[in-house]
Amino acid sequence: MTDRLADLGVDVVGTYFDETAREDVETRTKHADAVSYYQVDLTDQTAVEAFAETVLGEHGTVDHVVGLAGGFSMGGIEDTDIDALQAALNRHATTAFLTVKAFADQLTAQSGVVLFSSDRAIDPVGGTLAYDVGKSAVRTLTESLDTELEARVNAVAPFLIDVPDNREAMPDADVSEWTAPEAIVGGVIHLLSNDGITGQTARTTGGQPELAE
């Protein structure tokens, strides 16, 4: 995502939770040096507000917001306790809510907000209860924010994203139907730049383009 935005000449601001995450970003991205990274806990309102103040002080304005924070988790009703459910809500919905809230007064009718929901928020499949609930909350948040903000607010809803963490968590899975990261990036760019789309949750479930040839 950040590489594509940097290629387009965008002044990109990114966040990371800890140094391990920062090192992972630096090894996987081509234009890490072109991104202004800030360490912040996006579930902490005070920390997010301080982050926003710093970003505005150093960059002047924020035109668009992409809410990427999240993480996949397994577990059905028997395996999910209240802590797991709350953690999923925090990871997906709280991070998105606090980030948009912190920059809401910067967003105009020309701004785009894209949040990350999931195909499982539309068609739950079982076995990922907390994850499904967290991503469903993001879908509802998207629709609610769209009624309140001048900006266009949309969400993408990928199937399982083909990234190393997911492959490691599910080593025996058939990845041929997983969503390629490139397909998601294209969808996000489209939603950020298209002033005719708002309040939508767009499924990005095209699978692997290299396997479809």
Phi, psi and omega in degrees: 000308183295325179298315182296318179294320178296321177299330180277000178085016181279142172280103190260132173247131179234162178237157172215153185273318180214176186294329177299316178295321180296316179296323179296317178299315184295330180277336185262342186252148182279326186245040181302326181290343181272355183254137175270108183261141178228136177275125182202143172271106186285000174264359183251111186299318180298317180294320180292320178296320178294321176300314180298319179298319179295314181299315181294324178292327184264337184242347175091299181219163171234123185263327184220157178227132173239119182266094185266345188300143179166200180163139184281147177213143179261164174131126174271194184299323182287337183259359186248118175258181184296327179294320179293320179295314180295322179297320179293318178298318178296315185296322186259303188277316182297317180299317180294314181301310184293324180294311180295319180301318184294331183249008187304321183285355176268344189273138182239184178295341178270356183273153174236140173238128176233121179253165183250107171262214181200153172304331181285346172284341179261316179230082178301144183244356182088149177087356179222051190302305184297319178299313180300317180294316179299316180288329175295323177297324177295321178298315178294320177301318179303311182293323180290315179297327181296332179278344186254330187260153172292327183294157171281124182242121179225171175224153169256149182229081180286160161284191178306130182273134182279082177235159185305320182298319180291322177295321179293321181288332183229069188295338183260005184285154173275107186274359186296336180258000177292159182272125178291138179306325182298325180293323180290317179302316178299321178294319180295314179301318179299316181291325178293327189259348185262110184280003178261002182240125178203147179073019185249151168248108187264119176293131174237083188231041184280358180075204186263112183299326182289339179269349183271352183285000000 
